[in-house]
Amino acid sequence: MEDATASLTAALFGLEGFVVLAAADAGDELELLVETTAELVGCPACGAVARAKDRRPVWVRDLPVAGRAVVICWHKRVWSCPHALCGTRSWTEQHEAIAPRACLTERARQWAFEQVGRCDAAVSRIAAQLGVAWWTVMNQVIERGVPVVEDPARLAEVTAVGVDETAYLRATGTHPTEFATGITDLTPGRPARLLELVAGRSGTVLGCWLGEQSADWRAAVVTASLDPFRGYATALATQLPDAVRVLDPFHVVKLGLSCVDDIRRRVQHDTLGHRGHTGDPLYGIRRVLRRRQDRLSTTARDRLHAGLITGDPDGEVTLAWTVAQDLMSLYQLTDPDQARTRALALIADLRAAPIAELARLGRTLHAWRAELCAHFDHPDVSNGPTENLNLKIKNTKRTARGYRNFAHYRLRLLLNHGRVREDHPPTRIRTRRPSLAA
């Protein structure tokens, strides 16, 4: 029985070049006594067969087993040369699996890096599994991760980029909210990934990063997707003059729907003298107003008409809703020339509209008319993948319970979301179970 247990322990340990001598249960940890399998060792100076002189225990930590931390006691041999005239008297054996003065085995160090830098695990969680300090794991992430993210090849073959900001550090009583600008690789034919994360939210920080790239790299970028933020647009126009700037359709529609909400709130207050309450006509259809017309059910359409007839005596909300629907319909057109003509006509009508909110929307769209119409020639360009990466960034922040060190923040995000990976497992297809067994 003892031989079977020893064999099982050795199989679980599985470190080549070592053999398990004994195992002990130390509560939350598992302790293993190991030694190398080397029997004949030559003197590094004269090559004579060395003899074992002494033993020296070395304690290191290895991969966890079944959720328990593993501590290895390596019973190192101290070898000595039998020849009195040899200059090398004695030395301690070494093995590539355990570096000198290391507290982790090499495979444990690599595993810790992969868990944090690829599987998006929290550093504290991996440190707890290994039974080491937080900095022990983070040092491995920095040591192995910095060469990966600073490799120039990571930025190669980029033909499309997206730009968006994300909140790095929320406001407190001592400092405001700190933002970071994310540059995304939107090259067709491969998943979107994070190219770089720079501190700050302005055209200056974006322009500085783009200016640091080579002229060949900037010339290879064909399209750039962005939100309606003039700072980013100016930086892209300056550093990527040949790239086509495309305004994200989602944010264009969002501008139209925000205009509908602003007019609805104003009309609500002018007619009833208060903000929207349950039972008010316009307040009851606030969500229906934001939906596309062709996706309304018969019941929703009846609610919409009833609410507009009752709560919109001058037809201002109705006009704003019609404008928002026209904006949505632009992106359903397949003919670029027709879509461009209708967009420019809509912008001209909005600028002359008697309603202040609609006129303001017209001025905004007029300022972005070139980027808006560029989408019709490049219908596949969108900042949606960039927004998706922002969601992943928030998940990483949530896993780590937030960040205070921007260098660690940038490193973690580029390791987890900045590399092209070909090892994504396919999604398992699960069929619905039958409700009744035959």
ChimeraX attribute file (.defattr): number of C-alpha atoms within 10 A of each C-alpha:
attribute: neighborCount
match mode: 1-to-1
recipient: residues
	/A:1	6
	/A:2	7
	/A:3	8
	/A:4	9
	/A:5	12
	/A:6	16
	/A:7	14
	/A:8	12
	/A:9	17
	/A:10	19
	/A:11	12
	/A:12	10
	/A:13	20
	/A:14	12
	/A:15	16
	/A:16	9
	/A:17	12
	/A:18	17
	/A:19	21
	/A:20	22
	/A:21	15
	/A:22	14
	/A:23	18
	/A:24	11
	/A:25	10
	/A:26	11
	/A:27	9
	/A:28	10
	/A:29	18
	/A:30	16
	/A:31	18
	/A:32	24
	/A:33	18
	/A:34	21
	/A:35	18
	/A:36	18
	/A:37	11
	/A:38	10
	/A:39	9
	/A:40	11
	/A:41	16
	/A:42	14
	/A:43	21
	/A:44	12
	/A:45	11
	/A:46	13
	/A:47	11
	/A:48	16
	/A:49	16
	/A:50	21
	/A:51	18
	/A:52	18
	/A:53	13
	/A:54	13
	/A:55	14
	/A:56	12
	/A:57	14
	/A:58	16
	/A:59	17
	/A:60	18
	/A:61	23
	/A:62	24
	/A:63	22
	/A:64	19
	/A:65	14
	/A:66	7
	/A:67	12
	/A:68	16
	/A:69	22
	/A:70	24
	/A:71	24
	/A:72	23
	/A:73	21
	/A:74	22
	/A:75	17
	/A:76	19
	/A:77	20
	/A:78	17
	/A:79	21
	/A:80	21
	/A:81	25
	/A:82	15
	/A:83	14
	/A:84	8
	/A:85	9
	/A:86	13
	/A:87	10
	/A:88	15
	/A:89	15
	/A:90	17
	/A:91	16
	/A:92	14
	/A:93	15
	/A:94	13
	/A:95	11
	/A:96	9
	/A:97	15
	/A:98	19
	/A:99	13
	/A:100	11
	/A:101	9
	/A:102	13
	/A:103	19
	/A:104	24
	/A:105	20
	/A:106	17
	/A:107	14
	/A:108	21
	/A:109	22
	/A:110	16
	/A:111	17
	/A:112	26
	/A:113	26
	/A:114	19
	/A:115	17
	/A:116	23
	/A:117	23
	/A:118	17
	/A:119	12
	/A:120	21
	/A:121	18
	/A:122	19
	/A:123	22
	/A:124	18
	/A:125	16
	/A:126	21
	/A:127	18
	/A:128	16
	/A:129	17
	/A:130	26
	/A:131	19
	/A:132	16
	/A:133	13
	/A:134	15
	/A:135	12
	/A:136	17
	/A:137	25
	/A:138	20
	/A:139	13
	/A:140	19
	/A:141	24
	/A:142	17
	/A:143	11
	/A:144	16
	/A:145	20
	/A:146	15
	/A:147	10
	/A:148	17
	/A:149	21
	/A:150	12
	/A:151	10
	/A:152	9
	/A:153	9
	/A:154	14
	/A:155	17
	/A:156	10
	/A:157	12
	/A:158	19
	/A:159	18
	/A:160	20
	/A:161	26
	/A:162	29
	/A:163	23
	/A:164	20
	/A:165	21
	/A:166	19
	/A:167	16
	/A:168	23
	/A:169	18
	/A:170	13
	/A:171	11
	/A:172	8
	/A:173	5
	/A:174	5
	/A:175	9
	/A:176	10
	/A:177	10
	/A:178	14
	/A:179	17
	/A:180	20
	/A:181	22
	/A:182	24
	/A:183	21
	/A:184	27
	/A:185	27
	/A:186	27
	/A:187	19
	/A:188	12
	/A:189	6
	/A:190	11
	/A:191	13
	/A:192	23
	/A:193	24
	/A:194	26
	/A:195	21
	/A:196	19
	/A:197	23
	/A:198	18
	/A:199	18
	/A:200	18
	/A:201	19
	/A:202	18
	/A:203	18
	/A:204	14
	/A:205	18
	/A:206	25
	/A:207	20
	/A:208	13
	/A:209	15
	/A:210	19
	/A:211	15
	/A:212	10
	/A:213	12
	/A:214	9
	/A:215	12
	/A:216	8
	/A:217	15
	/A:218	19
	/A:219	15
	/A:220	16
	/A:221	20
	/A:222	17
	/A:223	22
	/A:224	27
	/A:225	28
	/A:226	26
	/A:227	21
	/A:228	20
	/A:229	14
	/A:230	14
	/A:231	15
	/A:232	23
	/A:233	24
	/A:234	17
	/A:235	21
	/A:236	23
	/A:237	15
	/A:238	14
	/A:239	20
	/A:240	24
	/A:241	15
	/A:242	15
	/A:243	20
	/A:244	21
	/A:245	26
	/A:246	28
	/A:247	26
	/A:248	22
	/A:249	23
	/A:250	13
	/A:251	14
	/A:252	19
	/A:253	20
	/A:254	15
	/A:255	18
	/A:256	26
	/A:257	22
	/A:258	16
	/A:259	21
	/A:260	25
	/A:261	19
	/A:262	16
	/A:263	22
	/A:264	26
	/A:265	17
	/A:266	15
	/A:267	21
	/A:268	22
	/A:269	13
	/A:270	11
	/A:271	11
	/A:272	11
	/A:273	10
	/A:274	11
	/A:275	13
	/A:276	17
	/A:277	11
	/A:278	8
	/A:279	8
	/A:280	15
	/A:281	20
	/A:282	26
	/A:283	18
	/A:284	16
	/A:285	19
	/A:286	17
	/A:287	11
	/A:288	16
	/A:289	26
	/A:290	18
	/A:291	16
	/A:292	14
	/A:293	17
	/A:294	9
	/A:295	9
	/A:296	14
	/A:297	10
	/A:298	9
	/A:299	8
	/A:300	16
	/A:301	17
	/A:302	11
	/A:303	16
	/A:304	21
	/A:305	12
	/A:306	15
	/A:307	18
	/A:308	20
	/A:309	15
	/A:310	11
	/A:311	19
	/A:312	18
	/A:313	12
	/A:314	11
	/A:315	13
	/A:316	19
	/A:317	25
	/A:318	20
	/A:319	15
	/A:320	25
	/A:321	24
	/A:322	16
	/A:323	21
	/A:324	25
	/A:325	20
	/A:326	17
	/A:327	22
	/A:328	21
	/A:329	17
	/A:330	22
	/A:331	16
	/A:332	10
	/A:333	14
	/A:334	12
	/A:335	11
	/A:336	18
	/A:337	13
	/A:338	12
	/A:339	20
	/A:340	21
	/A:341	12
	/A:342	17
	/A:343	22
	/A:344	17
	/A:345	11
	/A:346	18
	/A:347	23
	/A:348	16
	/A:349	15
	/A:350	24
	/A:351	19
	/A:352	14
	/A:353	15
	/A:354	11
	/A:355	14
	/A:356	14
	/A:357	17
	/A:358	25
	/A:359	18
	/A:360	16
	/A:361	18
	/A:362	22
	/A:363	16
	/A:364	17
	/A:365	24
	/A:366	19
	/A:367	13
	/A:368	18
	/A:369	17
	/A:370	16
	/A:371	22
	/A:372	21
	/A:373	21
	/A:374	19
	/A:375	23
	/A:376	22
	/A:377	16
	/A:378	14
	/A:379	13
	/A:380	9
	/A:381	26
	/A:382	23
	/A:383	24
	/A:384	17
	/A:385	17
	/A:386	25
	/A:387	17
	/A:388	13
	/A:389	20
	/A:390	18
	/A:391	13
	/A:392	16
	/A:393	22
	/A:394	17
	/A:395	14
	/A:396	21
	/A:397	19
	/A:398	12
	/A:399	15
	/A:400	17
	/A:401	9
	/A:402	15
	/A:403	16
	/A:404	10
	/A:405	10
	/A:406	15
	/A:407	13
	/A:408	14
	/A:409	18
	/A:410	19
	/A:411	22
	/A:412	26
	/A:413	25
	/A:414	24
	/A:415	22
	/A:416	22
	/A:417	23
	/A:418	23
	/A:419	19
	/A:420	14
	/A:421	11
	/A:422	8
	/A:423	6
	/A:424	6
	/A:425	6
	/A:426	6
	/A:427	6
	/A:428	6
	/A:429	6
	/A:430	6
	/A:431	6
	/A:432	6
	/A:433	7
	/A:434	7
	/A:435	6
	/A:436	5
	/A:437	5
	/A:438	4
